[in-house]
Amino acid sequence: MNGFIRAVKNAELAVVKEMLQKDAKWIGWSEKDGKNALHYLCGLERTSIKQIKRAFPLRNGPK
């Protein structure tokens, strides 16, 4: 497991944001079987999802 996915799975939002800012390749990254960051993000616990919503608020959507 790479550092980006580890940060996503651990809801380490500052690390995810920093990695995305340093290298945009992570936006389109996926494993050989097609799993990407969204796959792992969807597997997070509800408390982690609330943390993510606070860190990355939608501009014109529900909060």
C-alpha positions, -999 to +999 in steps of 0.1 A: +000+000+000+014+034-010+016+065+013-013+082-005-037+053+001-025+049+037-032+086+043-067+082+028-075+051+049-062+069+080-081+101+072-048+120+074-062+149+055-032+172+057-011+145+042-036+138+014-039+175+006-001+180+006+005+150-017-022+162-041-006+197-041+029+183-047+019+159-075-014+158-093-008+122-104-026+110-073-059+123-086-060+097-113-040+070-096-054+035-093-042+000-085-039-026-112-073-040-103-089-005-107-092+004-070-085+041-065-086+066-036-124+068-039-127+031-033-108+034+000-125+066+009-159+049+007-147+023+032-141+049+060-160+050+092-186+076+096-165+097+120-137+099+094-162+110+068-173+139+091-137+149+095-132+149+057-163+170+051-150+196+075-116+196+058-129+197+023-162+215+023-184+216-008-188+251-022-224+248-033-236+217-017-249+202+016-227+204+046 
